[in-house]
């Protein structure tokens, strides 16, 4: 399927209006919330609008400095004529493990500047680490989460679990029925880290079936995944437990009791170890994902990972949406060790896709590297070159032109004064053409005030896209004016517009052909401005009538016709 995304990217998403600052940078490949970014060699990629003279890149661990465009965190300065669309972070220096970084782009032209949103990502956690908790003098930062605030966990200078002196204890009192957890400090782990976990325990049983266990949480205790559980019917231990598992990212380890605490005496836990292997395989340090400009596909590429021995290949995963959106990753391909490129053809228009990749070493995967997001835009193959507006009296004149058109049904003109856009007209397109086409639309007899316009370009197949906005202001009138009613002739109602240049008492009355007053539409003090009233002739006979506007020494009269 051939598409013309390059035309769309250069046009409808970035249409310059008159005397207008550039649009914002968009579609960062390192999208907001991305994780797993390598400490060295990462490159930021984004899309720029048209009508940009130069741009700047701000980057820091301090979100306020980036948000406020502090010069101290400007890492790329394009003044006066350089427009960047990538930024190597090598200019910043090596990143730190497990750290949140913020960045934004500022686009400049002669009319002003436009900053992007503040985007952020998190650098990779260490892929190899070790943590020990021997509880020799206290809880060592572990947190008690008990029902109703009950504190059934505490430190005790004993060794019932079989370890060194000092351990944590779960006690049956105060009595409760439910869950009680002892949760570790947060442990930074790269996405998909392979861990070895061990601990000592001893359970002093009382009655019934007692349930104790060990679990991990990635959301600070809101939900748990159990990795060991014991349903005891007698005393158990002291024993040492070992297990291995893959952790999806930063986590906390926890020990828990479930049920009626009156059914246990004590649970003792000690000598907890959490380790990765000393040497582990590493993922590619830079994964890239970009929508193709001519075909419906996303091109994904990466550099080589590393491992203690021969690499088996690379496992590429994808999920729909941005990194922060819910949804599961699915494996879309596992390549061999010499393949560093993949074309994802299973994509749809106007969607975001986020990718991640790991190295396969033997039967073991590495942690995942950086997440990379690609945006596949919709197809609206019309190259809109300009869209401008001007004021002529109480009319707004909109003009635009196209360089090329493909299957262009036309343009719906939309206007907004406050709230939502509304349709005010439609201008037919030229179908398919490679010649320059010029268009004009006049929005007539408007009241004074601010108006915002945009175009909705529509294809014959129903595809559409919006232009940038054009803002127009019709100033307060400087002359006395009474407009011709519309429609005319009318049945049963018609609109009458008028303008007064100064504050004062205003009367607007309707008379029959004999000069007899048949309706008073306005009789009040009004401020200078443009107004519109409705005259309803439902109770009048067909014929010619006159309406007269008077304010101060100014007056005007016009004729209208009612037909039934």
VODREN-941931 format. One record per residue (C-alpha): residue in three letters; y, z, x. Coordinates in steps of 0.001 Angstrom, whole numbers, plus 500000, padded with zeros to 6 digits. Example, Ala and Ser with C-alpha at 12.3 -4.5 7.8 and 13.67 -1.06 7.14 Angstrom:
BEGIN
<"ALA",<495500,507800,512300>>
<"SER",<498940,507140,513670>>
This chain:
BEGIN
<"UNK",<500000,500000,500000>>
<"UNK",<503222,498846,501643>>
<"UNK",<506303,500991,501092>>
<"UNK",<509849,500973,502399>>
<"UNK",<510463,504588,503276>>
<"UNK",<512844,503759,506104>>
<"UNK",<515222,502156,503619>>
<"UNK",<515033,505184,501334>>
<"UNK",<515567,507657,504154>>
<"UNK",<518677,505794,505264>>
<"UNK",<520111,505436,501821>>
<"UNK",<519590,507258,498570>>
<"UNK",<518901,510643,500123>>
<"UNK",<522067,510349,502231>>
<"UNK",<524642,508251,500363>>
<"UNK",<528156,508704,501736>>
<"UNK",<530879,509249,499173>>
<"UNK",<534549,508818,499937>>
<"UNK",<536157,511327,502303>>
<"UNK",<532975,513369,502353>>
<"UNK",<531324,515581,504924>>
<"UNK",<527794,514559,505906>>
<"UNK",<524763,515726,503997>>
<"UNK",<522559,518461,505441>>
<"UNK",<519735,517959,507923>>
<"UNK",<516386,518111,506142>>
<"UNK",<512575,518074,506348>>
<"UNK",<511981,520131,509504>>
<"UNK",<508500,519537,510908>>
<"UNK",<508416,523195,511956>>
<"UNK",<509049,524158,508350>>
<"UNK",<510258,527591,507204>>
<"UNK",<507532,530199,507659>>
<"UNK",<505465,528214,510167>>
<"UNK",<503328,530355,512486>>
<"UNK",<501359,529869,515677>>
<"UNK",<504098,528234,517762>>
<"UNK",<503227,528175,521477>>
<"UNK",<505430,530046,523927>>
<"UNK",<506196,526928,525967>>
<"UNK",<506680,523243,525256>>
<"UNK",<507427,523360,521534>>
<"UNK",<509765,520713,520088>>
<"UNK",<511743,521028,516859>>
<"UNK",<511949,517852,514742>>
<"UNK",<514045,517138,511625>>
<"UNK",<515721,514309,509641>>
<"UNK",<519448,513548,509820>>
<"UNK",<521555,512001,507041>>
<"UNK",<523796,508968,507431>>
<"UNK",<527474,509240,508277>>
<"UNK",<527014,511689,511179>>
<"UNK",<529139,511480,514339>>
<"UNK",<527376,514282,516226>>
<"UNK",<525356,517454,515596>>
<"UNK",<524591,520868,517099>>
<"UNK",<521472,523051,517268>>
<"UNK",<521595,526854,516923>>
<"UNK",<518554,528958,517886>>
<"UNK",<517937,532705,518298>>
<"UNK",<515824,535710,517372>>
<"UNK",<518952,537083,515665>>
<"UNK",<519244,535561,512185>>
<"UNK",<522870,536680,511730>>
<"UNK",<524000,534871,514881>>
<"UNK",<522388,531667,513661>>
<"UNK",<523657,532087,510097>>
<"UNK",<527213,532646,511338>>
<"UNK",<527011,529761,513856>>
<"UNK",<527826,532002,516769>>
<"UNK",<528612,529829,519825>>
<"UNK",<526425,532061,522016>>
<"UNK",<523245,530723,520330>>
<"UNK",<524168,527014,520350>>
<"UNK",<521450,525446,522505>>
<"UNK",<522377,521772,521905>>
<"UNK",<525970,520515,521667>>
<"UNK",<526274,516883,520598>>
<"UNK",<530064,516630,520718>>
<"UNK",<531555,514018,520631>>
<"UNK",<528949,511347,519829>>
<"UNK",<525330,512520,520280>>
<"UNK",<523125,512867,517194>>
<"UNK",<519938,514799,518016>>
<"UNK",<516811,514606,515857>>
<"UNK",<514584,516640,518196>>
<"UNK",<515176,519738,520301>>
<"UNK",<512868,520867,523079>>
<"UNK",<512782,524665,523237>>
<"UNK",<512262,524509,526988>>
<"UNK",<516062,524619,527178>>
<"UNK",<515885,528100,525607>>
<"UNK",<513126,529316,527927>>
<"UNK",<509725,530792,527234>>
<"UNK",<509302,532368,523811>>
<"UNK",<507893,535871,523300>>
<"UNK",<504591,536647,521603>>
<"UNK",<504557,537427,517889>>
<"UNK",<508317,536996,517434>>
<"UNK",<510359,535498,514617>>
<"UNK",<512860,532789,515620>>
<"UNK",<515666,531299,513510>>
<"UNK",<517360,527896,513801>>
<"UNK",<519663,525501,511985>>
<"UNK",<521394,522156,512494>>
<"UNK",<525100,521429,511906>>
<"UNK",<526047,517804,511157>>
<"UNK",<529628,516670,511924>>
<"UNK",<531836,513705,511030>>
<"UNK",<535572,513100,510747>>
<"UNK",<535689,514652,507269>>
<"UNK",<534010,517944,508124>>
<"UNK",<530698,519594,508971>>
<"UNK",<527594,520617,507038>>
<"UNK",<525068,523240,508227>>
<"UNK",<521416,523079,507271>>
<"UNK",<519670,526093,505764>>
<"UNK",<518555,528730,508269>>
<"UNK",<514949,527843,509099>>
<"UNK",<512514,530170,510849>>
<"UNK",<509074,530298,512453>>
<"UNK",<506880,532851,514203>>
<"UNK",<505509,532415,517694>>
<"UNK",<501822,532780,518419>>
<"UNK",<500316,536222,518858>>
<"UNK",<498318,536851,522045>>
<"UNK",<494877,535262,521863>>
<"UNK",<493325,537864,524160>>
<"UNK",<493943,541609,523783>>
<"UNK",<492285,545007,523534>>
<"UNK",<493152,548156,521602>>
<"UNK",<491477,551581,521879>>
<"UNK",<491972,554605,519642>>
<"UNK",<490282,557762,520992>>
<"UNK",<492325,560272,518895>>
<"UNK",<492420,562765,521752>>
<"UNK",<495626,564450,520543>>
<"UNK",<496414,563085,517072>>
<"UNK",<496252,560190,514619>>
<"UNK",<497904,557796,517123>>
<"UNK",<500068,556076,514542>>
<"UNK",<497420,555639,511824>>
<"UNK",<498771,555984,508276>>
<"UNK",<497190,557922,505377>>
<"UNK",<497096,556124,502002>>
<"UNK",<495643,558485,499431>>
<"UNK",<495684,558572,495640>>
<"UNK",<498583,560496,494113>>
<"UNK",<499864,561239,497621>>
<"UNK",<496788,563394,498413>>
<"UNK",<496179,563955,502109>>
<"UNK",<492415,563982,502621>>
<"UNK",<492602,562614,506202>>
<"UNK",<493615,564645,509252>>
<"UNK",<493085,564997,512991>>
<"UNK",<490672,567606,514335>>
<"UNK",<489852,568648,517894>>
<"UNK",<486093,568114,517508>>
<"UNK",<483424,565536,518431>>
<"UNK",<481029,565325,515457>>
<"UNK",<481112,561491,515673>>
<"UNK",<479747,561658,519220>>
<"UNK",<482835,560568,521152>>
<"UNK",<485291,562370,523362>>
<"UNK",<486928,565517,522026>>
<"UNK",<489344,564757,519156>>
<"UNK",<488622,562624,516058>>
<"UNK",<489889,561804,512555>>
<"UNK",<488302,563485,509541>>
<"UNK",<488066,562730,505835>>
<"UNK",<487767,565950,503797>>
<"UNK",<486558,566276,500204>>
<"UNK",<489552,568389,499159>>
<"UNK",<491914,567954,497392>>
<"UNK",<489583,566515,494772>>
<"UNK",<490234,563010,493447>>
<"UNK",<488399,560035,491972>>
<"UNK",<489434,556646,493415>>
<"UNK",<490232,555240,496849>>
<"UNK",<491650,556830,499960>>
<"UNK",<492472,554878,503151>>
<"UNK",<493381,555622,506744>>
<"UNK",<495237,552513,508039>>
<"UNK",<495960,551540,511649>>
<"UNK",<499271,550279,513036>>
<"UNK",<499709,546498,512777>>
<"UNK",<497679,544590,515361>>
<"UNK",<499173,541213,516362>>
<"UNK",<496489,538531,516262>>
<"UNK",<496774,534757,516326>>
<"UNK",<495573,532898,513243>>
<"UNK",<491768,532700,513272>>
<"UNK",<491269,535174,516132>>
<"UNK",<487679,536061,517047>>
<"UNK",<487401,539856,517460>>
<"UNK",<484849,542449,518485>>
<"UNK",<485188,545804,516708>>
<"UNK",<483325,549047,517388>>
<"UNK",<483658,552686,516294>>
<"UNK",<481715,555941,516132>>
<"UNK",<481138,557809,512886>>
<"UNK",<479274,560717,511340>>
<"UNK",<478941,561416,507622>>
<"UNK",<478288,564914,506329>>
<"UNK",<476824,564198,502890>>
<"UNK",<476929,566423,499786>>
<"UNK",<475485,564676,496700>>
<"UNK",<475154,561452,494694>>
<"UNK",<475757,558050,496370>>
<"UNK",<478729,558354,498690>>
<"UNK",<480631,555181,499614>>
<"UNK",<482562,554975,502878>>
<"UNK",<483563,551870,504785>>
<"UNK",<485750,549949,507203>>
<"UNK",<488016,547048,506159>>
<"UNK",<491043,545051,507273>>
<"UNK",<494241,544053,505481>>
<"UNK",<496781,541327,506214>>
<"UNK",<499336,542495,503626>>
<"UNK",<499901,546123,504654>>
<"UNK",<497257,547616,502392>>
<"UNK",<497867,545743,499141>>
<"UNK",<494446,544117,499437>>
<"UNK",<491453,544755,501701>>
<"UNK",<488450,542853,503083>>
<"UNK",<485471,545087,503829>>
<"UNK",<483571,544558,507108>>
<"UNK",<481225,547603,506922>>
<"UNK",<480184,549843,504054>>
<"UNK",<477757,552780,503866>>
<"UNK",<476132,554069,500647>>
<"UNK",<474738,557343,501949>>
<"UNK",<472185,559611,500253>>
<"UNK",<472055,562045,503141>>
<"UNK",<473716,562866,506436>>
<"UNK",<474168,559759,508646>>
<"UNK",<474920,559667,512367>>
<"UNK",<476415,560188,514739>>
<"UNK",<476189,556422,515337>>
<"UNK",<478106,553619,517021>>
<"UNK",<478837,550534,514894>>
<"UNK",<479531,547042,516325>>
<"UNK",<480654,543860,514543>>
<"UNK",<482489,540612,515189>>
<"UNK",<484656,538598,512817>>
<"UNK",<487456,536049,512553>>
<"UNK",<490840,537468,511534>>
<"UNK",<493358,535145,509804>>
<"UNK",<496358,536615,511655>>
<"UNK",<498181,539921,512130>>
<"UNK",<496194,542683,510475>>
<"UNK",<495612,546425,510080>>
<"UNK",<492214,548089,510321>>
<"UNK",<491309,550760,507802>>
<"UNK",<488629,553327,506911>>
<"UNK",<488110,554303,503295>>
<"UNK",<486313,556534,500808>>
<"UNK",<485525,555283,497280>>
<"UNK",<484503,557412,494298>>
<"UNK",<484519,561128,493509>>
<"UNK",<485516,563097,496605>>
<"UNK",<483443,566035,495334>>
<"UNK",<480318,564078,496386>>
<"UNK",<481015,564316,500150>>
<"UNK",<481654,567027,502664>>
<"UNK",<483199,565167,505638>>
<"UNK",<483446,561760,507345>>
<"UNK",<484258,561755,511063>>
<"UNK",<485538,558611,512912>>
<"UNK",<486253,558228,516631>>
<"UNK",<486400,555844,519620>>
<"UNK",<487655,552732,517799>>
<"UNK",<487808,549580,519916>>
<"UNK",<489325,546218,518897>>
<"UNK",<488924,543448,521474>>
<"UNK",<488935,539735,522072>>
<"UNK",<486984,538111,524858>>
<"UNK",<488753,538154,528216>>
<"UNK",<488677,534357,528343>>
<"UNK",<488993,532515,525026>>
<"UNK",<489566,528852,524123>>
<"UNK",<493191,527874,523447>>
<"UNK",<494415,525483,520719>>
<"UNK",<496689,522518,521407>>
<"UNK",<500146,523832,522211>>
<"UNK",<502001,521237,520123>>
<"UNK",<500768,519677,516879>>
<"UNK",<502932,516958,515308>>
<"UNK",<502806,515518,511770>>
<"UNK",<505072,512710,510554>>
<"UNK",<505025,510506,507448>>
<"UNK",<504734,506821,508326>>
<"UNK",<507808,504701,507550>>
<"UNK",<505941,501647,506208>>
<"UNK",<502596,502852,504842>>
<"UNK",<501412,505706,502660>>
<"UNK",<499964,507972,505338>>
<"UNK",<500762,510881,507646>>
<"UNK",<500248,510432,511374>>
<"UNK",<499025,513586,513127>>
<"UNK",<498777,513966,516896>>
<"UNK",<498273,516777,519369>>
<"UNK",<497828,517458,523038>>
<"UNK",<494634,518813,524580>>
<"UNK",<493587,522437,524228>>
<"UNK",<491741,524446,526869>>
<"UNK",<488515,526442,527143>>
<"UNK",<486402,528215,529791>>
<"UNK",<484002,525268,529708>>
<"UNK",<483571,521822,528120>>
<"UNK",<485444,521353,524830>>
<"UNK",<483365,520066,521903>>
<"UNK",<486334,518751,519898>>
<"UNK",<489199,519663,517609>>
<"UNK",<489172,520846,513992>>
<"UNK",<492188,519705,511932>>
<"UNK",<493012,521483,508671>>
<"UNK",<495550,520758,505926>>
<"UNK",<497005,522476,502884>>
<"UNK",<499347,521149,500216>>
<"UNK",<502907,522450,500388>>
<"UNK",<505012,524313,502928>>
<"UNK",<503647,527022,505255>>
<"UNK",<504950,529799,502986>>
<"UNK",<503374,528389,499812>>
<"UNK",<500097,529708,498495>>
<"UNK",<497033,527560,498873>>
<"UNK",<493982,527286,501068>>
<"UNK",<493566,525223,504196>>
<"UNK",<490713,522744,504118>>
<"UNK",<489159,520991,507097>>
<"UNK",<489920,517267,506905>>
<"UNK",<488384,516128,510225>>
<"UNK",<486621,517392,513324>>
<"UNK",<487190,515008,516219>>
<"UNK",<485544,514703,519605>>
<"UNK",<487088,516160,522754>>
<"UNK",<488888,512924,523724>>
<"UNK",<490584,512212,520371>>
<"UNK",<494132,513506,519896>>
<"UNK",<495259,511458,516875>>
<"UNK",<494418,511227,513178>>
<"UNK",<495773,509206,510240>>
<"UNK",<495715,511178,507006>>
<"UNK",<495469,508546,504263>>
<"UNK",<494742,511009,501463>>
<"UNK",<498389,511785,500685>>
<"UNK",<500651,511225,497682>>
<"UNK",<504311,510367,497308>>
<"UNK",<506953,513086,497100>>
<"UNK",<504742,515828,498580>>
<"UNK",<504740,518195,501538>>
<"UNK",<501609,518688,503662>>
<"UNK",<501128,521370,506316>>
<"UNK",<498593,520996,509146>>
<"UNK",<497032,523247,511795>>
<"UNK",<494426,522666,514500>>
<"UNK",<492051,524606,516716>>
<"UNK",<489892,523841,519749>>
<"UNK",<486097,523921,519386>>
<"UNK",<484294,525381,522406>>
<"UNK",<480555,525212,521907>>
<"UNK",<480073,526688,518434>>
<"UNK",<483203,528870,518644>>
<"UNK",<486673,527852,517418>>
<"UNK",<489865,528989,519092>>
<"UNK",<492712,530511,517124>>
<"UNK",<494941,527976,515359>>
<"UNK",<498050,526588,516974>>
<"UNK",<501413,525789,515403>>
<"UNK",<501676,524695,511791>>
<"UNK",<503346,521285,511338>>
<"UNK",<504716,519991,508015>>
<"UNK",<505205,516360,506955>>
<"UNK",<507181,515257,503890>>
<"UNK",<506106,512037,502157>>
<"UNK",<509144,510851,500149>>
<"UNK",<509073,508876,496891>>
<"UNK",<509433,505088,496926>>
<"UNK",<512760,503847,495647>>
<"UNK",<513335,500710,497722>>
<"UNK",<517050,500191,497040>>
<"UNK",<519465,500282,499957>>
<"UNK",<522614,501809,498500>>
<"UNK",<525410,501352,501039>>
<"UNK",<528345,503144,499380>>
<"UNK",<529287,505103,496265>>
<"UNK",<532958,505969,495657>>
<"UNK",<535248,507061,492858>>
<"UNK",<538932,506864,491993>>
<"UNK",<541279,507843,489146>>
<"UNK",<543352,505439,487043>>
<"UNK",<545344,507302,484425>>
<"UNK",<542761,509201,482394>>
<"UNK",<539939,506909,483509>>
<"UNK",<537520,507383,486400>>
<"UNK",<536511,504191,488241>>
<"UNK",<533127,504365,490007>>
<"UNK",<532158,501601,492445>>
<"UNK",<529045,501136,494544>>
<"UNK",<527199,498368,496326>>
<"UNK",<523694,497676,497593>>
<"UNK",<522501,495697,500606>>
<"UNK",<519026,495017,499195>>
<"UNK",<517142,495737,495980>>
<"UNK",<513437,495710,495101>>
<"UNK",<512365,496026,491439>>
<"UNK",<515674,497672,490613>>
<"UNK",<516032,498162,486844>>
<"UNK",<519478,499682,487182>>
<"UNK",<521663,502740,487563>>
<"UNK",<522125,505524,485062>>
<"UNK",<525592,507019,485526>>
<"UNK",<525563,510788,485109>>
<"UNK",<528520,513171,484790>>
<"UNK",<528804,516949,485077>>
<"UNK",<531784,519102,484169>>
<"UNK",<529948,522426,483985>>
<"UNK",<526271,523140,483622>>
<"UNK",<523858,520204,483538>>
<"UNK",<524376,516500,484164>>
<"UNK",<524636,514197,481125>>
<"UNK",<524228,510429,480866>>
<"UNK",<527500,508577,480294>>
<"UNK",<526386,504993,480860>>
<"UNK",<523908,502540,482355>>
<"UNK",<524524,499538,484637>>
<"UNK",<521738,496987,484983>>
<"UNK",<520409,496236,488447>>
<"UNK",<519576,492861,489968>>
<"UNK",<515790,493290,490200>>
<"UNK",<514833,492073,493660>>
<"UNK",<517466,490623,495961>>
<"UNK",<518472,490610,499624>>
<"UNK",<522105,489779,498869>>
<"UNK",<524917,492331,498676>>
<"UNK",<525534,493433,495067>>
<"UNK",<528698,495159,493848>>
<"UNK",<528839,497420,490786>>
<"UNK",<531609,499081,488763>>
<"UNK",<531660,501590,485911>>
<"UNK",<534739,502937,484080>>
<"UNK",<534540,506345,482408>>
<"UNK",<537423,506190,479936>>
<"UNK",<539908,508556,478316>>
<"UNK",<538919,511791,480033>>
<"UNK",<540668,515127,479712>>
<"UNK",<542292,516666,482766>>
<"UNK",<539914,518620,484965>>
<"UNK",<537213,518300,487648>>
<"UNK",<534222,515971,487219>>
<"UNK",<531127,515356,489324>>
<"UNK",<529214,512064,489185>>
<"UNK",<525927,510804,490536>>
<"UNK",<523727,507730,490099>>
<"UNK",<520115,507785,489001>>
<"UNK",<518621,504603,490446>>
<"UNK",<515603,503533,488388>>
<"UNK",<512785,501101,489212>>
<"UNK",<510862,499113,486612>>
<"UNK",<507774,501250,487313>>
<"UNK",<509617,504476,486410>>
<"UNK",<510355,505629,489964>>
<"UNK",<513841,506973,490468>>
<"UNK",<516110,508740,492949>>
<"UNK",<519528,510356,492828>>
<"UNK",<522547,509486,494908>>
<"UNK",<524816,512033,496509>>
<"UNK",<527538,513443,494299>>
<"UNK",<531108,512185,493984>>
<"UNK",<533714,514730,492915>>
<"UNK",<536782,513545,490994>>
<"UNK",<539742,515495,489597>>
<"UNK",<542072,514252,486851>>
<"UNK",<545331,516116,487215>>
<"UNK",<547491,517535,484462>>
<"UNK",<549501,514791,482698>>
<"UNK",<553093,514139,483733>>
<"UNK",<553955,512034,480662>>
<"UNK",<553823,512377,476888>>
<"UNK",<550935,510299,475555>>
<"UNK",<549223,509645,472210>>
<"UNK",<546030,507622,472477>>
<"UNK",<544595,505196,469985>>
<"UNK",<541930,506840,467880>>
<"UNK",<538328,505927,468626>>
<"UNK",<536437,504481,466894>>
<"UNK",<538839,502464,464810>>
<"UNK",<538106,501485,462052>>
<"UNK",<536013,504594,461431>>
<"UNK",<533785,506289,458851>>
<"UNK",<533979,509184,458304>>
<"UNK",<535393,510698,461551>>
<"UNK",<537281,509572,464638>>
<"UNK",<538593,511102,467887>>
<"UNK",<542264,511352,468825>>
<"UNK",<543379,512153,472389>>
<"UNK",<546879,513141,473468>>
<"UNK",<548726,514578,476470>>
<"UNK",<551793,516786,476674>>
<"UNK",<553691,517260,479972>>
<"UNK",<555100,520717,479190>>
<"UNK",<554206,523850,477256>>
<"UNK",<555437,523979,473661>>
<"UNK",<554694,523906,469940>>
<"UNK",<552593,520857,469068>>
<"UNK",<551936,519324,465644>>
<"UNK",<549555,516477,464913>>
<"UNK",<549470,515330,461281>>
<"UNK",<547939,512473,459298>>
<"UNK",<549854,510624,456516>>
<"UNK",<548862,508032,453954>>
<"UNK",<550651,504675,453614>>
<"UNK",<553243,506246,451276>>
<"UNK",<554161,508934,453798>>
<"UNK",<552318,511764,452084>>
<"UNK",<550741,514312,454450>>
<"UNK",<546938,514347,454022>>
<"UNK",<545852,516527,456981>>
<"UNK",<547270,518823,459676>>
<"UNK",<545087,518589,462787>>
<"UNK",<547211,520679,465199>>
<"UNK",<550039,523127,464602>>
<"UNK",<550230,525622,467478>>
<"UNK",<551689,526480,470854>>
<"UNK",<549819,524669,473645>>
<"UNK",<550073,524566,477425>>
<"UNK",<550631,521279,479223>>
<"UNK",<547457,519213,479387>>
<"UNK",<545278,516612,477767>>
<"UNK",<543536,517369,474471>>
<"UNK",<541153,515768,472010>>
<"UNK",<540735,516479,468286>>
<"UNK",<538468,515102,465575>>
<"UNK",<539857,513781,462281>>
<"UNK",<537357,513850,459403>>
<"UNK",<538227,511498,456518>>
<"UNK",<535236,512304,454345>>
<"UNK",<537458,513350,451418>>
<"UNK",<539849,510388,451662>>
<"UNK",<539696,506897,450235>>
<"UNK",<539387,503804,452390>>
<"UNK",<542657,502439,453669>>
<"UNK",<545365,502588,456334>>
<"UNK",<546698,505965,457509>>
<"UNK",<549174,507090,460154>>
<"UNK",<548964,509984,462610>>
<"UNK",<552028,511510,464268>>
<"UNK",<552325,513763,467352>>
<"UNK",<555439,515921,467790>>
<"UNK",<556346,518378,470569>>
<"UNK",<559942,519340,471255>>
<"UNK",<562044,516199,471095>>
<"UNK",<559059,513927,471792>>
<"UNK",<557094,512202,469058>>
<"UNK",<554760,509241,468646>>
<"UNK",<553014,507603,465677>>
<"UNK",<549969,505329,465513>>
<"UNK",<547940,503671,462790>>
<"UNK",<544254,504205,461962>>
<"UNK",<541930,502659,459378>>
<"UNK",<539252,504372,457291>>
<"UNK",<536534,502116,455873>>
<"UNK",<533788,503282,453521>>
